[in-house]
Amino acid sequence: MPQQTHQLLVTYVEGQTLATWSLDGVAQQEGDQFKVQPGDKIAFQFDGPGDIAECVLISGQMQSSCHGSSPFIEGNRINLKAHSTVNVGQQQGLWGFTVSFSAHNGDGTTSFYYLPDPEVDVGTLPPLGD
């Protein structure tokens, strides 16, 4: 199966701390899961006021059968400003992650935002015909 690059768009609005997200153009809700395959990539994009000042992704296991603290080759604490595309490793299972970031305001200050708890399910797709 060919590797895919999934587009995860984080949308933030001035005055609202919680950000929302969509995956490959489909709006998602807090706690939603999305499925990827080992070797896939996830490209993070941000849409909102001001330029991103700082941005970090932190991940953790959602199942005891997961190996390691992150499904991403880059680790479980990733600077998304420096590395906006992350690589999915070979470990299968369910991981959660959060994204905390700040954006420059027009007056020289920054505002802080938070994307809570998307979950990424790394695993094999069922055989065709099932």
TORKOL-614492 format. One line per 8 residues: number of its first residue (from 1); for each residue y, z, x of N, C-alpha, C. Coordinates in nm, 2 decimals. Layout:
NUM) Y Z X Y Z X Y Z X; ...
//
This chain:
1) -0.12 0.00 0.08 0.00 0.00 0.00 0.12 0.00 0.09; 0.22 -0.09 0.06 0.34 -0.09 0.15 0.43 0.03 0.13; 0.49 0.07 0.24 0.58 0.18 0.23 0.71 0.15 0.15; 0.76 0.25 0.09 0.88 0.23 0.01 1.00 0.31 0.06; 1.12 0.27 0.03 1.23 0.36 0.05 1.29 0.39 -0.08; 1.29 0.51 -0.12 1.34 0.56 -0.25 1.48 0.60 -0.23; 1.56 0.56 -0.33 1.71 0.60 -0.33 1.73 0.72 -0.42; 1.77 0.83 -0.35 1.80 0.95 -0.43 1.96 0.97 -0.42
9) 2.02 0.95 -0.54 2.16 0.96 -0.55 2.20 1.10 -0.60; 2.28 1.17 -0.53 2.33 1.31 -0.56 2.47 1.28 -0.62; 2.50 1.33 -0.74 2.63 1.31 -0.80 2.69 1.45 -0.82; 2.82 1.46 -0.77 2.89 1.59 -0.79 3.03 1.56 -0.84; 3.07 1.66 -0.92 3.20 1.66 -0.99 3.29 1.77 -0.95; 3.41 1.75 -0.91 3.50 1.86 -0.88 3.51 1.96 -0.98; 3.50 2.09 -0.94 3.50 2.20 -1.04 3.36 2.24 -1.09; 3.26 2.16 -1.06 3.12 2.20 -1.10 3.04 2.22 -0.97
17) 2.98 2.34 -0.95 2.91 2.36 -0.83 2.77 2.29 -0.83; 2.71 2.28 -0.94 2.58 2.22 -0.95 2.59 2.07 -0.95; 2.52 2.00 -0.86 2.51 1.86 -0.86 2.39 1.81 -0.94; 2.39 1.68 -0.98 2.28 1.62 -1.05 2.23 1.51 -0.96; 2.11 1.45 -1.00 2.05 1.35 -0.91 1.98 1.25 -1.00; 1.96 1.13 -0.93 1.88 1.03 -0.99 1.79 0.97 -0.88; 1.68 0.92 -0.92 1.59 0.86 -0.82 1.56 0.72 -0.86; 1.59 0.63 -0.77 1.57 0.48 -0.79 1.64 0.44 -0.93
25) 1.76 0.50 -0.95 1.83 0.46 -1.07 1.80 0.53 -1.20; 1.70 0.63 -1.19 1.66 0.70 -1.31 1.71 0.85 -1.30; 1.79 0.89 -1.40 1.84 1.03 -1.40 1.73 1.13 -1.41; 1.75 1.24 -1.33 1.65 1.34 -1.33 1.71 1.48 -1.37; 1.63 1.57 -1.41 1.67 1.70 -1.45 1.63 1.81 -1.34; 1.69 1.92 -1.34 1.66 2.03 -1.25 1.51 2.06 -1.26; 1.44 2.07 -1.15 1.30 2.10 -1.14 1.21 1.98 -1.16; 1.27 1.86 -1.18 1.18 1.74 -1.20 1.11 1.71 -1.07
33) 0.99 1.65 -1.09 0.91 1.60 -0.97 0.92 1.45 -0.96; 0.90 1.41 -0.83 0.89 1.26 -0.81 0.78 1.24 -0.71; 0.71 1.13 -0.73 0.59 1.10 -0.65 0.62 1.00 -0.54; 0.58 1.03 -0.42 0.59 0.94 -0.31 0.46 0.93 -0.23; 0.45 0.84 -0.15 0.33 0.82 -0.07 0.36 0.86 0.08; 0.26 0.90 0.15 0.28 0.93 0.30 0.34 0.80 0.36; 0.44 0.82 0.45 0.50 0.71 0.51 0.62 0.66 0.44; 0.64 0.69 0.32 0.76 0.65 0.24 0.89 0.71 0.31
41) 1.00 0.66 0.27 1.13 0.72 0.31 1.21 0.75 0.18; 1.30 0.85 0.20 1.39 0.88 0.09 1.53 0.87 0.15; 1.62 0.78 0.09 1.75 0.76 0.14 1.85 0.84 0.04; 1.92 0.94 0.10 2.01 1.02 0.02 2.15 0.96 0.02; 2.21 0.94 -0.10 2.34 0.89 -0.11 2.42 1.00 -0.20; 2.55 1.01 -0.17 2.63 1.11 -0.25 2.74 1.03 -0.32; 2.77 1.07 -0.44 2.87 1.01 -0.52 2.96 1.12 -0.58; 3.08 1.13 -0.54 3.17 1.23 -0.59 3.30 1.23 -0.52
49) 3.39 1.32 -0.55 3.53 1.32 -0.48 3.52 1.37 -0.34; 3.60 1.30 -0.26 3.61 1.34 -0.11 3.48 1.30 -0.03; 3.50 1.30 0.10 3.39 1.27 0.19 3.31 1.40 0.21; 3.18 1.38 0.24 3.09 1.49 0.27 3.14 1.55 0.40; 3.15 1.68 0.40 3.19 1.75 0.53 3.06 1.80 0.60; 2.98 1.87 0.53 2.85 1.92 0.58 2.75 1.91 0.47; 2.62 1.89 0.51 2.51 1.87 0.42 2.38 1.91 0.48; 2.31 2.00 0.41 2.18 2.04 0.46 2.07 2.04 0.35
57) 1.95 1.99 0.39 1.84 2.00 0.30 1.74 2.11 0.35; 1.69 2.19 0.26 1.60 2.29 0.30 1.48 2.28 0.21; 1.35 2.27 0.26 1.23 2.25 0.18 1.14 2.36 0.20; 1.04 2.37 0.11 0.94 2.47 0.11 0.82 2.43 0.03; 0.70 2.49 0.05 0.58 2.46 -0.02 0.59 2.51 -0.17; 0.53 2.43 -0.25 0.52 2.47 -0.40 0.37 2.50 -0.43; 0.28 2.47 -0.34 0.14 2.49 -0.36 0.08 2.56 -0.23; -0.01 2.65 -0.25 -0.07 2.71 -0.13 -0.16 2.61 -0.04
65) -0.20 2.50 -0.11 -0.28 2.41 -0.03 -0.19 2.32 0.06; -0.06 2.32 0.05 0.03 2.24 0.13 0.02 2.29 0.28; 0.02 2.20 0.37 0.03 2.24 0.51 0.17 2.22 0.57; 0.22 2.32 0.63 0.36 2.31 0.68 0.46 2.34 0.58; 0.58 2.36 0.62 0.69 2.40 0.53 0.77 2.28 0.48; 0.73 2.16 0.51 0.81 2.05 0.47 0.72 1.92 0.46; 0.75 1.84 0.36 0.68 1.71 0.36 0.75 1.60 0.45; 0.86 1.64 0.51 0.94 1.55 0.58 0.92 1.56 0.73
73) 0.91 1.45 0.80 0.88 1.45 0.95 1.00 1.52 1.02; 1.12 1.52 0.96 1.24 1.58 1.03 1.24 1.73 1.02; 1.15 1.79 0.94 1.14 1.94 0.94 1.18 1.99 0.80; 1.20 2.12 0.79 1.24 2.19 0.67 1.38 2.22 0.66; 1.46 2.20 0.76 1.61 2.21 0.76 1.66 2.08 0.82; 1.72 2.00 0.73 1.76 1.87 0.78 1.91 1.85 0.75; 1.98 1.81 0.86 2.13 1.78 0.84 2.13 1.64 0.78; 2.16 1.63 0.65 2.16 1.50 0.58 2.29 1.42 0.62
81) 2.39 1.48 0.67 2.51 1.41 0.71 2.47 1.32 0.83; 2.39 1.38 0.92 2.35 1.30 1.04 2.23 1.21 1.02; 2.14 1.25 0.93 2.02 1.18 0.90 2.00 1.17 0.75; 2.07 1.07 0.69 2.07 1.05 0.54 1.94 0.99 0.49; 1.86 0.94 0.57 1.73 0.89 0.53 1.62 0.97 0.60; 1.53 1.03 0.52 1.42 1.11 0.57 1.29 1.04 0.56; 1.20 1.08 0.64 1.06 1.02 0.64 0.96 1.11 0.59; 0.88 1.07 0.49 0.77 1.15 0.44 0.65 1.14 0.54
89) 0.60 1.26 0.57 0.49 1.27 0.66 0.36 1.24 0.59; 0.25 1.28 0.66 0.11 1.24 0.61 0.05 1.35 0.52; 0.11 1.47 0.52 0.05 1.58 0.45 0.07 1.56 0.30; -0.03 1.58 0.22 -0.02 1.57 0.08 0.00 1.70 0.01; 0.07 1.70 -0.11 0.09 1.82 -0.19 0.23 1.81 -0.25; 0.27 1.93 -0.30 0.39 1.94 -0.38 0.49 2.04 -0.30; 0.61 1.99 -0.27 0.71 2.06 -0.21 0.83 2.06 -0.29; 0.91 2.17 -0.28 1.04 2.18 -0.34 1.15 2.17 -0.23
97) 1.27 2.13 -0.27 1.38 2.13 -0.17 1.51 2.15 -0.25; 1.61 2.19 -0.17 1.74 2.21 -0.22 1.84 2.14 -0.12; 1.95 2.10 -0.17 2.05 2.04 -0.09 2.18 2.11 -0.12; 2.24 2.17 -0.01 2.37 2.24 -0.01 2.47 2.15 0.07; 2.59 2.13 0.01 2.68 2.05 0.08 2.83 2.08 0.05; 2.92 2.04 0.13 3.06 2.06 0.10 3.13 1.92 0.12; 3.24 1.91 0.04 3.31 1.78 0.05 3.46 1.81 0.07; 3.53 1.73 0.14 3.67 1.75 0.17 3.75 1.72 0.04
105) 3.84 1.81 0.01 3.94 1.79 -0.09 4.06 1.72 -0.04; 4.15 1.67 -0.12 4.27 1.60 -0.07 4.37 1.69 -0.01; 4.36 1.82 -0.03 4.46 1.91 0.02 4.42 1.98 0.15; 4.31 1.93 0.22 4.27 1.99 0.34 4.17 2.10 0.33; 4.13 2.13 0.21 4.02 2.23 0.19 3.89 2.16 0.16; 3.79 2.24 0.14 3.66 2.18 0.10 3.61 2.26 -0.02; 3.52 2.19 -0.10 3.45 2.24 -0.21 3.31 2.24 -0.18; 3.23 2.34 -0.24 3.09 2.35 -0.21 3.01 2.31 -0.33
113) 2.90 2.25 -0.31 2.81 2.20 -0.42 2.66 2.23 -0.38; 2.58 2.22 -0.48 2.44 2.26 -0.47 2.35 2.18 -0.56; 2.25 2.12 -0.50 2.15 2.05 -0.58 2.02 2.13 -0.58; 1.99 2.20 -0.70 1.87 2.29 -0.70 1.74 2.22 -0.73; 1.65 2.25 -0.65 1.50 2.23 -0.69 1.45 2.10 -0.73; 1.48 1.99 -0.67 1.39 1.87 -0.70 1.26 1.90 -0.63; 1.16 1.84 -0.68 1.02 1.86 -0.62 0.96 1.72 -0.59; 0.90 1.72 -0.47 0.85 1.59 -0.42 0.69 1.61 -0.41
121) 0.62 1.52 -0.48 0.47 1.52 -0.48 0.43 1.41 -0.39; 0.37 1.45 -0.27 0.32 1.35 -0.18 0.17 1.34 -0.20; 0.12 1.22 -0.23 -0.02 1.20 -0.26 -0.06 1.06 -0.29; -0.19 1.04 -0.32 -0.24 0.91 -0.35 -0.22 0.88 -0.49; -0.20 0.75 -0.52 -0.19 0.70 -0.65 -0.33 0.69 -0.71; -0.35 0.70 -0.84 -0.48 0.68 -0.89 -0.52 0.54 -0.88; -0.65 0.51 -0.87 -0.70 0.37 -0.85 -0.65 0.28 -0.97; -0.63 0.16 -0.94 -0.59 0.07 -1.05 -0.70 0.07 -1.16
129) -0.66 0.06 -1.28 -0.75 0.06 -1.40 -0.78 0.20 -1.45; -0.74 0.31 -1.38 -0.76 0.44 -1.44 -0.65 0.48 -1.53
//
